[in-house]
Amino acid sequence: MKLSTEHLAAVLDSLGATGVQKENEENRRAPRRGIQARASIVMHDSSNNSSPNRPAIPVVLRDVSARGVGLLYLESMELGTQFVLNVPRGKSAPLTVLCTVAHSRALQKELFAIGAEFTCVLSGKKADTSAIDREAERIREKMMG
C-alpha cells in the first residue's frame, strides 16, 4: 500500500522531515526521507480476535516513504509481524497505519532496525484493535484464496 500524497506530506511536515531524501542506491520502489522523530506503535496479535487494549510502545522513526517506515526498537520483530503506527500530526488527530514487518536487523545489543511496509491507513483516530482484527482477517482471506 502506498500512502496518499496528502497523508505523506502531513506526516513529513508533522515529523519535521525536512532532511534530504536518502539516495535510492538500493533500487527502492519509493524514495525515503531520513528523519529522527518519536512515534508509538501498538503490537497486533492476529491469534486473539478479541484483542484487549494493548499499551502504546514508544519508538524512534529513522525514515519514511510513501510505502513504509524504518524505525528503531529494543527487540527483534519477526517478518510478517503486524503493528499499528500512530504518527502525530500536530493539531490534527494522529495518522493510524497498520504496518507489516519486512525486515529486522540488529544494530547493537538490544537495538534493532525494523523496516515495515504500510498495509492500510486505519483512520485519523488512535488505533482500535477491532479494526486491526478486521483488516488482518481481510488480508488473511485474500492470501488464502
C-alpha positions in Angstrom: 0.0 0.0 0.0 1.2 3.5 -0.8 0.3 6.5 1.4 -1.5 9.2 -0.5 0.4 12.3 -1.3 -1.7 14.2 1.2 -1.0 11.7 4.1 2.7 11.6 3.3 3.0 15.3 3.2 1.2 15.7 6.5 3.4 13.0 8.1 6.6 14.5 6.8 5.5 18.0 7.9 4.4 17.0 11.4 7.6 15.0 12.0 9.8 17.8 10.7 11.2 15.6 7.9 12.9 18.4 6.1 16.1 16.4 5.7 17.5 15.4 2.4 15.9 12.5 0.6 18.1 9.3 1.0 19.8 8.1 -2.1 17.9 5.4 -3.9 21.0 3.2 -4.0 19.1 0.1 -3.1 16.7 0.5 -6.0 13.7 1.0 -3.8 10.1 1.4 -5.0 9.7 4.7 -3.2 12.4 7.2 -2.1 12.9 7.6 1.6 13.2 10.7 3.8 15.6 10.5 6.7 14.0 11.6 9.9 14.5 11.3 13.6 11.2 11.5 15.4 9.3 9.8 18.1 6.1 7.9 17.5 4.3 5.0 19.1 3.3 1.5 17.9 0.7 -0.9 19.2 1.5 -4.6 18.6 -1.1 -6.7 16.9 -1.9 -10.3 17.9 -3.7 -12.0 15.0 -4.3 -15.1 17.0 -6.5 -13.3 19.5 -9.7 -12.0 17.8 -10.9 -10.3 21.0 -7.8 -8.2 21.5 -7.7 -6.2 24.7 -6.3 -2.7 24.5 -2.5 -3.0 24.3 -0.1 -0.4 25.6 1.5 2.0 23.1 5.2 1.4 22.8 7.4 4.4 22.1 9.8 4.1 19.0 12.1 6.3 17.1 11.4 6.7 13.4 14.5 6.7 11.1 13.0 7.2 7.7 9.7 7.2 5.9 8.5 6.8 2.4 5.1 6.5 0.7 5.3 2.7 1.1 6.8 2.2 4.6 8.8 3.2 7.6 12.1 2.5 9.2 12.3 2.6 13.0 14.4 1.7 16.0 13.1 -0.8 18.5 14.6 -2.6 21.5 13.7 -6.1 20.3 13.8 -8.0 17.0 10.5 -8.5 15.2 9.6 -11.5 13.1 8.9 -11.0 9.4 5.1 -10.6 8.9 4.5 -9.2 12.4 1.9 -6.5 12.3 1.7 -3.4 14.4 -0.2 -0.1 14.3 1.8 3.0 13.9 0.4 6.2 15.4 2.1 9.2 13.8 1.4 12.6 15.4 0.2 15.3 13.0 0.4 18.5 15.0 -3.1 19.7 15.9 -4.8 17.0 13.8 -5.6 13.5 15.0 -2.7 11.1 14.7 -2.4 9.1 11.4 -3.0 5.5 12.3 -1.5 3.0 9.9 -1.4 -0.8 10.0 2.2 -1.9 9.2 3.8 -5.3 8.4 7.4 -6.0 9.3 9.5 -6.6 6.2 12.9 -6.9 7.9 14.6 -6.7 11.3 18.3 -6.5 11.9 20.5 -6.0 14.9 22.4 -2.7 15.2 23.7 -3.3 18.7 22.7 -5.4 21.6 19.1 -4.6 22.3 18.7 -2.2 19.4 17.2 -3.2 16.1 16.4 -1.5 12.8 12.9 -2.5 11.8 11.6 -1.9 8.3 7.9 -2.2 7.8 5.5 -1.7 4.9 2.3 0.2 5.2 -0.6 -2.2 4.9 -3.5 0.3 5.2 -4.5 3.5 6.8 -6.9 2.7 9.6 -8.2 6.2 10.5 -7.3 9.6 11.8 -8.0 8.4 15.3 -6.0 6.3 17.7 -5.9 2.6 16.9 -9.0 0.5 17.5 -7.9 -3.1 17.8 -11.1 -4.4 16.4 -10.4 -2.5 13.2 -6.9 -4.1 13.1 -8.5 -7.6 13.6 -11.0 -7.0 10.7 -8.2 -5.8 8.4 -5.9 -8.7 9.3 -8.7 -11.2 8.6 -9.4 -9.5 5.3 -5.7 -9.8 4.3 -5.6 -13.4 5.5 -8.7 -14.3 3.4 -7.1 -12.7 0.3 -3.8 -14.6 0.8 -5.5 -17.9 1.4 -7.6 -17.7 -1.7 
